[in-house]
């Protein structure tokens, strides 16, 4: 131990407690920001802290980025993803049912269904009309075509 002028550190004697003066110890900051339920897409991509302010968070405001959230306000990202999965599962089941109609109907009826699907933005509208029993398979024989077509 050449050049070491420090004395060795010894344990405290038995029975002696260390007294801490709370006035001399710096207190932790107790004013923490509330946790953010979901970060915006730019902050998640950059892996930075997002303050969660909507419609545009502080970081996106400062940088001039377009701030976009994947989930609704007051919803965590995980809750939003679970809701999305549930919605997609429901839509998948509905499309499977529509596919079942296409497979089980006669060729003329299936062609009528396909024509209606091609005429609409949402194929589930066709499914709902088939369920209602108001679907007209042959457009030439229908007296009145529904307004959604």
N, C-alpha and C positions, 0 to 999 in steps of 0.2 A: 504494500500500500504506500507506495512512494508518492508524495505530494498530496495525499488525501488528509485534509485537516478536519474532517467531520467526525464527530463522535458517533458511536454505534447507537442505533435506535433500540431502546429496551421496552418491554411490555410494561403496562401500568401495574403498580403494586396491587395485590389482591385486596378487594374491599373498597377500592377507591373508584368512584364514579366520575365520569367526565361531565361537567356541568356546562350546558350550552346556553349562552345568553342570546335570546331570540332577537334582541335589538341589534346585535352585531351581525347576525346571519342574514344575508339578503333573501327576501321572500320571493317565491315564484310568482310570476305574473298570473293572477287569478282571472283576468279578463281575457278568456280565450274566445275566439270566434266560434260560433256554432258549427257543427260538422255540416259539410255540404252533402246533400243527398245524391247528386249526380253531377259530374263535371261535364263541361261542354266538349264537343268533338275536337276542336283545335287544342284545348288544354290536355285532353287525354292523349292525342297524337304526340304532342310535345312532352308529355309526361311531366307537366308542371302543375302547381297548385292552382285550382280554380276557385273563385269565391262564390260561384253558383248564382250570381245575380242575373236575373232575366229581364229583358230579352237579350242583353249583351253583358258578359262578365267584364270585370275590370281589365284583365289581361287582353282580351279581344278589343276592348275600347281603346286601350293604349296603343296596341299594335295596328289597329285598323282592320283586324280580321273579321270575317263573317262568323258570328257566334251562332252555333246551332246545337240544340239538345236533342238527344234520341228519345227521351222520356218526358212524360207530362210533369208539371210542377208537383211538388209534394210526393214524388215517387222516386224510389231508389232505382238505380240502374238494373239491379237484379230483379226487382218487382216488374219493371218495364219489360225486361226480357222474358220473364215468365208469362206476362200478359200477351206478349207477341207470339210466343210458342202456342199458348192456348187458342188464340185467334187463328193461327195458321193450321192447327190441328182440326179446328172446326171447319175451316174452309176446305181443307183436304177431304174431310168426310163428306162434305156437300158435293164436291166434284166427283168423288167416287160414286155417290148416288146417281149423279147425272150420267156418268159413264155406264152405270148399270142399266139405266133407261135406254141408252143407245144400244147396248148389247142385247137387251131382251125384247125390244119392240120389233115390229116388222120392218122390213127394209124401207117401205114407203114412210112409215112413222119416223124411223131414224133419220131419213133424209129431211123430213120436215123439222125435226129437232135441230139438226145441224144447220139448216138454213136460218132458223131463228137465232141460234147461237152466233152465227156470223153477222147477223143484223144488229146485235146488241153489244154494248160495252162490257156488260157483266153477265157471264153465263149463268150465274146463280139466279138471275131474274127469270130465266127460262125454267129453271128447276122449280121455282116457287109457283109459276103458272101451271106447270105439269102437276104439282101437288094439289093445287086448287081445283084441278079438274076442268079448267077453262081453256086448256091448250087445244088449239085447232091444228091438227097435223098436216092437213092439206090446205095451203093458203088460198087456192082457187075456190074451194068449197066453203070457206069461211065467209059469213055475212059481214062481219065487222072485225077488223084486225085490232087488237088491243093497242092503246096509245103508246106503250113502251117500244113498239117496233118502229 
